[in-house]
Structure formats: structure tokens, C-alpha cells
Amino acid sequence: MTLPGSLSRRAFLSLSGVGAASLLAGCASSGSYNRPYAAAPAYGGPMTIARPPAAGSAEVAAMYGEMVDGGFVIPAVPYERIDPRYYRQRVIDPTGQPPGTIVVDTPSRFLYLVESGGTAMRYGVGIGREGFAWQGTGVIQWRQRWPKWTPPGEMIARQPELAKYSADNGGMPPGLTNPLGARALYIFQNGEDTLYRLHGSPEWQSIGKAVSSGCVRLMNQDIIDLYDRVPNKARIVVWQ
């Protein structure tokens, strides 16, 4: 698929400043969900669903039901309270990117994993203010199951109670309350860590919204699905 010129320029903008990137390592939320999704930008056009899951169907219930992973019991998501557009679903690929590429469409609150044959797996995401601080292309250099979380010094300065999770103290152990959730995918650019993450979250209320803090979050069930599909060293494109 040939992309409009405006899309190509958006998709290949470089890192918007080291200062902005330094905010990203926290990837935590303060729990504010007051900003709804932005309307799909003009370059995206109407979305054609190849195989939409029906709200209330057994398929959706299975996707977002309780699951055991890594010794943790992940609670079921009350998916009936989430806009069905944000359910995991296979769609006609709108990105024009090669198979295996991850595309984060920040304005529309969607993440795509491009497949062969003209389709993509689409996931609903929540975006924190740090999620608006980076755009461009990179590589998923590192992936981790049930990661530790280490708040950056800037976050600890604002919230001293987080000092117990500092790097010197070993970070927050993996678990259901860990801000990075069940999986984390770490984005590098030109061999350097951007401090920008794709990660899981139990805060299903934040999907489709801009929250007060964080990178790009998916429901834990979705980040596990994405993790299992993403090829090694996958290319990632982030649109703002």
C-alpha cells in the first residue's frame, strides 16, 4: 500500500529530543483517565474490519478472561465496559509497512502488528504524556516477561515514596501491581535505549485514553498476545 506523503513524513520523524526521552523510563500511571481517544487522523482513512469480534461473544470472553501466566493469576477484564473498537482484532492493514513491523498510531490509540497478506493485528492502547514524547522508527531490542520496574530519578524526586524501588534498591519486583505489567518491549534507536516502552497494565480503564503518565500500555492479555507474535528485533514505527 502506498502511503500519502503526510503519513510518510510523520512515520519517519526522528527522536524529538533527549530531554523528552529522559522522562520515559517511569512508564507508570497516576490513574487519571479523563482524556478520551482522538479521532482517527485524516491519513488513516476509514478502517475496514476483516474479522471483528462481537461484543459479548465467546471469542471476546476467551481473549480477556482470567489466565495464569508465570505463576501469576491475571484477572479477567470487564470487556463489556470497554469500547469494542479497542478489542484485539485482525484488520485490513492501514499502515503500508512490511510484515513484522509494529506501528503505534498514537492519535487513534491503536497499535498494529503488520502481518503478511495485507492484514494486521490491532490492539487498543492507552497513552501517557511520555507516550507523546517520542516518535520515529526504532527496533524492539529487548523483550521481557514479568519485568521489574525501576522509576527514574526524576520520578523519585517528585514521589519520594518510590525510592524503595530505585535502581540501587533493585527496582519493583514483577507482579500484578507492577506498572509494566506482564510483559515489556524495549525500544532502541541507533543502538541506544530510547527509554520508551510497550508494556502491560491491569488498568483496563486507561485503554483508548491519554493518562497522566506512562508510555504505551496494553491490557495484560493483549501484551502477552503481542509478545508471542512479535519477531525478534522487530522494527517499530511510532506516529504522533
CORQUI-V946078 format. One record per residue. OMEGA is omega in radians with two decimals (* if undefined). Layout:
[[OMEGA] [OMEGA]]
This chain:
[[3.12] [-3.10] [3.01] [-3.10] [-3.13] [3.13] [-3.13] [3.14] [3.12] [-3.01] [-3.03] [3.01] [-3.08] [-3.11] [-3.00] [3.01] [-3.13] [3.14] [3.11] [-3.10] [-3.09] [3.14] [-2.84] [-2.96] [-3.11] [3.11] [3.12] [-3.12] [3.03] [3.04] [3.10] [-3.04] [-2.94] [-3.14] [-3.12] [3.12] [3.02] [3.08] [-3.14] [-3.12] [-3.04] [-3.08] [-3.12] [-3.12] [3.12] [-3.14] [3.07] [-3.13] [3.13] [-3.09] [-3.06] [3.03] [-3.14] [3.09] [-3.13] [-3.12] [3.09] [3.13] [3.14] [3.11] [3.12] [-3.12] [-3.00] [3.09] [3.07] [3.11] [3.09] [-3.10] [3.09] [-3.13] [3.12] [3.06] [-3.13] [-3.09] [3.03] [3.07] [3.06] [-2.97] [3.12] [-3.11] [3.13] [3.08] [-3.09] [3.11] [-3.09] [3.01] [3.01] [-3.11] [3.09] [-3.09] [2.96] [-3.05] [3.11] [-2.92] [-3.06] [-3.12] [3.14] [3.07] [-3.12] [3.14] [2.97] [3.06] [3.05] [3.09] [-3.02] [-3.10] [-3.09] [3.14] [3.08] [2.94] [3.13] [2.89] [-3.02] [3.13] [3.01] [3.09] [3.04] [3.11] [3.08] [2.95] [-3.10] [-3.14] [2.99] [-3.13] [2.94] [-3.07] [3.03] [-3.10] [3.08] [3.09] [3.08] [-3.01] [-3.07] [3.03] [-3.14] [-3.13] [3.12] [-3.12] [2.99] [-3.02] [-3.02] [3.10] [-3.12] [3.00] [3.11] [-3.06] [2.90] [3.05] [3.13] [3.13] [3.11] [-3.11] [-3.13] [3.14] [3.12] [3.11] [3.13] [-3.09] [-3.05] [-3.14] [3.13] [-3.09] [-3.13] [3.11] [-3.12] [3.10] [3.14] [-3.14] [3.02] [3.12] [3.08] [3.13] [3.07] [3.10] [-3.05] [3.13] [3.12] [-3.08] [3.13] [3.04] [-2.99] [-3.12] [3.00] [3.07] [-2.96] [-3.04] [3.06] [3.06] [-3.11] [3.09] [-3.11] [3.08] [3.10] [-3.03] [-3.14] [-3.03] [2.81] [-3.04] [3.12] [3.11] [3.02] [-3.03] [-3.09] [3.14] [-3.07] [-3.10] [-3.09] [-3.07] [2.97] [-3.12] [-2.97] [-3.13] [3.06] [3.10] [3.09] [-3.05] [3.02] [2.97] [-3.08] [3.12] [-3.12] [3.14] [3.07] [3.10] [3.13] [-3.13] [-3.09] [-3.12] [-3.00] [3.08] [3.09] [3.12] [-3.12] [3.03] [3.11] [3.10] [3.12] [3.09] [3.01] [*]]
